[in-house]
Amino acid sequence: MKKKWSHFVLLTYFLMNALMVIPATAQIDTAKLGVDELFMIAREKAFNKQHEEARSLLRVIMQRSPSYYDVRILLGRTYAWDGKYDSARIELKHVLIEEPSHKDALNALVDVELWSGQNAQALETIDHALSYYPSDEEFLLKEARTLKNLGLDNDALNVLNKLEDIHPSAQGITALRQDIHTTSMLNGIGVNYATDRFSDVYDPMHYAYVQYSRRTPYGSIFGRLNYSNRFQSKGTQIEFDFYPKISDGMYGYVNYGFSNSSLYPKHRLGAEFYASLPASFEGSLGFRYLFFGPGSNVTIYTGTLGFYYRSYWFSVRPYLTPGDAGTSKSITLTIRYYFGDVDDYLSVRAGTGFTPDERSVQSNAGFSGTTEVFHLRSHTAGIGFQKTVGICTLLTVTFDFTNQQLSFVPFDYTKMYSISVGLRWKF
C-alpha cells in the first residue's frame, strides 16, 4: 500500500509539472527541436545559473519523453543548487523507483543529502549505491567524507585505505585523510587580544583571554580566563562554555562566568538551543543573564535565524532586554562566505539598537565601583577573517566600528574602533 501511495504522489507531481509552461520557453520554438537538442539547451542554461529557464525546458522534454532519466536528474540537480532539496529528492527518487541502480541518480541523491546536512540519509544512499558499484571511486570517496561528517573517523580512514588499494591515483584521498587527522585533534589552546579605541571621552581599553578546549563524545567544552584593562582598572573573569550534542541536527549552548571585578558581571549565565530547519535554514532560542550585584542585573533574550546558500551563510540575531523603562531591542545581521572549509571564511556584520554587550550595559562600573547598569544605543559595522594556517593553527582577525551612546550625555555619541586578533592551536 505504501509503494502504491508513493507512485500516486509522484504521478500527481508529474502531472502538475506537465501543466506548468513558464513563459521563459516562449522564445524557443520547442516544437521544431528534438528532445536531445532541447536537453543540450537546458544543460547550458542550467550551468549558466539560469535555473528557472532550464527547468521550463526540462519539463517540456519530460512531457514528450517521460523516461528520459538524464532530464529528470538534471531537473533534480537544479532544485538542489537552489536549496530546494525536497523537490530535488522527488525527482531523483522517481528515477530510482523505476531503475534502482541508476548511477547518476544515486550520485545526485547523495549530493542532495550531503548538501542539506542529512549525513545519515547520505550514508544510507551510498550503501545502496555500493551494493551495485562496490569499487566505484566516487562513491567510496563520498562514503569516507560522510563517515567523517558523522564523527566516525576510524571508519572513514578504513574506507580511504580501501579506496587507495583499489584506485591508488584517486583524487582527494590525501586531502581528506589530512582533514580527518586535523579534525581528530581533540584539544585546542587559544589566545586572543582586542582593543577599543575611542574618538573622545574614554581612554583605550584592552581585553585578552587564554582558553583551553576539548572535544568529547557529548560535545565541546571550553574553559577561558578573560582579562580587561579599562576605566583605569584591571580585572579578570573565569568562564566556561559547553556545546552539548542533543541529536542529529540539534545541539545546545551553556555558559557560566564568574568574577570579583567590577569590570565584569559577578555571575554570567547563558543557554541556547540550536536546530536545523527545512530548506537549509537553522534556528535557535536562548538567553543571557548578567548579575552585577543586588538589584543590578540584566536578562537578555536572543535567538538566531540562519540560512545556507551555496558558500554563504546568512544569520539574523535579535536581542530583547526587559527593563524598568521598557524592553530594549537590538538586531545583528551577519554574512559569511566560506572558502571551501568550515574554518575558513570572510564575514561582515552590522547591528543597531540597544547593545547587549556587557562592556556597554555596565559602562560606568570602573569609575566608582558602583553596579549601576546602563542600556546604551549603538550602531555597529564590522568585518572579520578566519583562516587555517598550516594543519593545526587557526588565525582570526576582526575589525568593528561602533557609534555608541554616552551614558552621562544621552544624546551624544562616541565613535569606537575595535580590533581583535586571535590564534588557536589544535593538538
C-alpha positions in Angstrom: 0.0 0.0 0.0 2.9 2.4 0.9 4.5 1.8 -2.5 1.2 2.5 -4.4 0.8 5.7 -2.4 4.4 6.7 -3.4 3.6 6.1 -7.1 0.4 8.1 -6.7 2.3 11.1 -5.2 4.9 11.0 -7.9 2.3 10.7 -10.6 0.4 13.7 -9.2 3.6 15.7 -9.0 4.5 14.8 -12.6 1.0 15.8 -13.9 1.2 19.2 -12.1 4.6 19.9 -13.7 3.3 18.9 -17.1 0.7 21.7 -16.9 3.3 24.3 -16.0 4.8 26.0 -19.0 6.8 29.1 -17.9 6.9 32.0 -20.4 10.7 31.7 -20.5 10.4 28.9 -23.1 8.3 31.1 -25.4 11.5 32.5 -27.1 12.5 28.9 -28.1 10.3 27.1 -30.7 10.3 23.8 -28.8 8.0 22.2 -31.4 10.8 22.4 -34.0 13.5 20.9 -31.8 14.1 17.3 -30.8 14.4 16.3 -27.2 18.2 15.9 -27.4 18.6 19.4 -28.8 16.3 20.8 -26.1 18.3 18.9 -23.5 21.5 20.5 -24.6 20.0 24.0 -24.4 18.6 23.2 -21.0 22.0 22.0 -19.8 23.7 25.1 -21.0 21.1 27.3 -19.2 21.4 25.2 -16.0 25.2 25.5 -15.9 24.9 29.3 -16.6 22.7 29.5 -13.4 19.5 30.2 -15.4 17.8 27.5 -13.4 14.1 28.6 -13.9 14.5 28.7 -17.7 16.3 25.4 -17.7 13.5 23.8 -15.6 10.9 25.1 -18.1 12.7 23.3 -20.9 13.2 20.2 -18.9 9.5 19.9 -18.2 8.7 20.3 -21.9 11.1 17.4 -22.6 9.6 15.2 -19.9 6.1 15.7 -21.5 7.5 14.2 -24.6 9.8 11.6 -23.1 8.9 10.7 -19.5 11.6 8.0 -19.4 14.4 10.4 -20.3 16.2 9.9 -17.0 19.0 12.4 -17.6 16.4 15.1 -18.0 14.8 14.4 -14.6 18.2 14.1 -12.9 19.3 17.5 -14.2 15.9 18.9 -13.0 16.6 17.5 -9.6 20.1 19.0 -9.5 18.8 22.5 -10.4 16.4 22.2 -7.5 19.4 21.2 -5.2 21.5 24.1 -6.5 18.7 26.4 -5.4 18.4 24.8 -2.0 15.0 23.2 -2.8 16.1 19.8 -1.5 12.7 18.2 -1.1 11.8 18.9 -4.7 15.2 17.5 -5.8 14.5 14.3 -3.8 11.2 13.8 -5.5 12.7 14.0 -9.0 15.7 11.7 -8.2 13.6 9.1 -6.3 11.2 9.0 -9.2 14.1 7.7 -11.4 15.3 5.3 -8.7 11.9 3.8 -8.2 12.0 2.8 -11.9 15.7 2.0 -12.0 17.2 1.5 -8.5 20.7 1.1 -9.8 20.8 4.3 -11.9 24.3 5.6 -11.1 23.8 9.2 -11.9 20.6 9.4 -9.9 22.2 7.8 -6.9 25.2 10.1 -7.2 22.9 13.2 -7.4 20.8 12.0 -4.4 23.9 11.5 -2.3 24.9 15.1 -3.1 21.4 16.4 -2.1 21.7 14.6 1.3 25.2 15.9 1.9 24.4 19.5 0.9 21.3 19.5 3.1 23.3 18.2 6.1 21.5 14.8 6.2 24.5 12.7 6.6 22.7 9.6 7.9 20.5 9.6 4.8 23.5 10.2 2.6 25.3 7.1 4.1 22.2 5.0 3.5 22.1 6.0 -0.1 25.8 5.4 -0.5 25.5 1.9 0.9 22.7 1.3 -1.6 24.9 2.6 -4.4 27.9 0.5 -3.3 25.7 -2.7 -3.4 25.7 -2.1 -7.2 29.1 -0.5 -7.6 31.3 -1.8 -4.8 34.6 -0.5 -6.1 33.4 2.8 -7.5 35.9 5.6 -6.8 33.4 8.4 -6.4 31.0 6.5 -4.1 33.9 5.3 -1.9 35.3 8.8 -1.5 31.8 10.2 -0.6 31.4 7.3 1.9 34.6 8.4 3.6 33.6 12.0 3.7 30.2 11.2 5.1 31.6 9.0 7.8 33.9 11.9 8.7 30.9 14.2 8.9 29.2 11.7 11.3 32.3 11.7 13.5 33.3 8.1 12.5 36.9 9.0 11.7 38.4 5.5 12.0 35.7 4.1 9.7 36.4 6.9 7.3 40.2 6.2 7.3 39.5 2.5 6.6 37.4 3.4 3.6 40.2 5.6 2.3 42.7 2.8 2.7 40.3 0.5 0.7 39.9 3.2 -1.9 43.7 3.7 -2.2 44.2 0.0 -2.6 41.7 -0.1 -5.5 42.4 3.3 -7.1 46.0 4.4 -6.0 45.8 7.6 -8.0 42.3 8.6 -6.9 42.0 12.4 -6.4 41.1 13.7 -3.0 42.4 10.8 -0.8 45.4 12.8 0.6 43.4 16.0 1.3 40.5 14.1 3.0 42.9 12.0 5.1 44.7 15.1 6.3 41.4 16.7 7.0 40.3 13.7 9.1 43.6 13.8 11.1 43.1 17.5 11.7 39.5 17.2 12.9 40.5 14.2 15.1 42.7 16.5 17.2 40.6 16.7 20.3 42.4 19.5 22.2 42.8 23.2 21.5 44.6 26.2 23.1 43.6 29.7 22.1 44.8 33.2 22.8 43.2 36.5 21.8 43.9 40.2 22.2 41.4 43.0 21.5 41.4 46.8 21.9 38.8 49.5 21.8 39.9 53.0 20.7 37.5 56.0 21.1 37.2 59.3 19.3 36.8 61.1 22.6 35.9 60.8 26.4 37.4 57.3 27.0 41.0 56.1 27.1 41.9 53.0 25.1 40.6 49.7 26.5 42.3 46.4 26.3 41.0 42.8 26.5 42.6 39.4 26.3 41.9 35.8 27.0 43.5 32.4 27.1 41.4 29.3 26.7 41.6 25.5 26.5 39.0 23.4 24.6 38.3 19.7 24.4 36.0 17.8 22.1 34.2 15.0 23.8 31.5 12.5 22.7 29.0 14.7 24.4 30.0 18.0 22.9 32.8 20.6 23.0 33.9 22.2 26.3 35.8 25.5 26.6 37.5 26.9 29.7 38.6 30.6 29.4 40.4 33.2 31.6 39.4 36.7 30.5 41.3 39.9 31.3 40.3 43.5 31.0 42.1 46.8 31.4 39.7 49.7 31.2 38.4 52.7 33.2 41.8 52.8 34.9 41.1 49.4 36.4 42.1 45.8 35.7 40.1 42.7 36.3 39.7 39.0 35.4 36.9 36.6 34.8 36.7 32.8 34.5 34.3 31.4 32.0 33.1 28.0 30.7 31.2 27.1 27.6 29.6 23.7 26.8 28.1 22.8 23.4 26.1 19.5 24.2 25.1 17.3 21.3 21.4 16.5 21.5 20.7 14.6 18.3 21.4 14.8 14.6 20.9 18.4 13.6 20.3 19.6 17.2 22.8 20.9 19.8 22.9 23.3 22.8 25.0 26.1 24.3 25.5 26.5 28.1 27.7 29.3 29.6 28.8 30.3 33.0 31.2 33.1 34.1 32.4 34.4 37.5 34.3 37.5 38.5 35.0 39.6 41.6 36.0 42.5 39.4 33.7 45.5 38.9 34.6 45.3 35.2 32.6 42.1 34.8 29.3 40.8 36.0 29.7 38.8 39.2 27.8 36.0 37.5 27.2 35.5 33.8 24.8 32.7 32.6 23.7 31.8 29.2 21.9 29.0 27.4 20.6 28.4 23.9 19.1 25.6 21.8 20.0 25.2 18.1 18.2 23.1 15.5 18.4 22.5 11.8 15.3 23.5 9.9 14.0 22.5 6.5 15.2 24.2 3.3 18.7 24.9 4.5 17.5 27.1 7.5 18.6 26.8 11.1 17.3 28.5 14.2 18.0 28.9 17.9 16.4 30.4 21.0 18.2 31.3 24.3 19.0 33.9 26.9 21.9 35.6 28.7 21.8 36.7 32.3 24.3 39.2 33.8 24.3 39.7 37.6 26.3 42.7 38.8 25.0 42.8 42.3 21.8 43.0 44.3 19.2 45.0 42.3 21.6 45.2 39.3 21.1 42.5 36.7 20.3 42.2 33.0 18.4 39.4 31.3 18.8 39.3 27.5 16.6 37.0 25.3 18.0 36.1 22.0 17.9 33.7 19.1 19.0 33.3 15.5 17.6 32.5 12.1 20.3 31.3 9.7 20.2 30.3 6.1 22.9 28.5 4.0 23.1 29.2 0.3 26.0 27.6 -1.6 29.1 29.1 0.1 27.2 31.7 2.0 25.7 31.8 5.5 23.2 34.5 6.4 22.2 35.0 10.0 19.9 37.4 11.9 20.1 37.6 15.7 17.7 39.8 17.7 18.1 40.8 21.3 15.3 41.7 23.7 16.3 43.2 27.1 13.5 43.9 29.5 13.9 46.8 32.0 12.1 49.2 34.2 11.9 51.7 31.3 10.6 49.1 28.9 12.2 46.5 26.6 15.3 47.4 24.8 15.8 45.9 21.4 18.7 45.4 19.0 19.4 43.2 16.0 22.6 42.0 14.3 22.9 40.7 10.7 25.9 38.5 9.8 27.0 37.2 6.4 29.8 34.7 5.9 31.5 33.5 2.8 33.2 30.1 3.2 36.4 29.3 1.2 35.7 25.6 0.9 36.2 24.8 4.6 34.1 25.4 7.6 37.0 27.1 9.4 38.0 29.4 6.5 35.7 32.4 5.9 35.2 36.1 5.4 32.4 37.7 7.4 30.7 41.1 7.5 28.2 42.2 10.1 26.0 45.1 11.0 23.9 45.8 14.1 21.7 48.5 15.6 19.7 49.1 18.8 20.4 48.9 22.5 23.5 46.7 22.6 23.6 43.6 24.8 27.4 43.9 25.1 28.3 43.9 28.8 31.1 46.4 28.1 28.3 48.9 27.3 25.5 48.0 29.6 27.9 48.4 32.5 29.8 51.4 31.1 30.4 53.2 34.4 31.4 50.4 36.7 35.0 51.2 36.6 34.6 54.9 37.7 33.2 54.5 41.2 32.8 50.8 41.8 29.0 51.1 41.7 26.9 48.5 39.9 24.5 50.8 38.1 23.5 49.3 34.7 23.0 51.3 31.5 21.4 50.2 28.3 23.1 52.2 25.6 22.1 52.6 22.0 24.8 51.8 19.3 25.2 51.2 15.6 27.9 48.8 14.6 29.5 47.5 11.4 32.4 45.1 11.1 34.4 42.7 9.0 36.2 39.5 10.0 38.5 36.9 8.6 39.3 33.4 9.7 41.9 31.2 8.1 43.6 27.9 8.8 47.4 28.3 8.8 49.2 25.0 8.2 47.5 22.0 9.6 46.7 22.9 13.2 46.7 26.7 13.6 43.7 28.9 13.2 44.0 32.7 12.7 41.1 35.1 13.4 41.1 38.9 12.8 38.2 41.2 13.2 37.6 45.0 12.9 34.5 46.8 14.1 33.3 50.4 14.0 30.7 51.4 16.6 28.8 54.7 17.2 27.9 54.3 20.8 25.7 56.5 23.1 27.3 58.1 26.1 25.8 57.0 29.5 26.2 60.5 31.0 25.0 62.5 28.0 22.1 60.5 26.5 22.0 62.4 23.1 25.7 62.3 22.5 27.7 59.5 20.9 31.4 58.4 20.8 33.0 56.5 18.0 34.6 53.2 18.9 37.2 51.3 16.8 37.7 47.7 17.8 40.4 45.4 16.6 40.7 41.7 17.7 43.4 39.2 16.8 43.3 35.5 17.9 45.2 32.3 17.4 44.1 28.8 18.2 46.3 25.6 18.1 44.8 22.1 17.8 46.6 19.0 19.1 
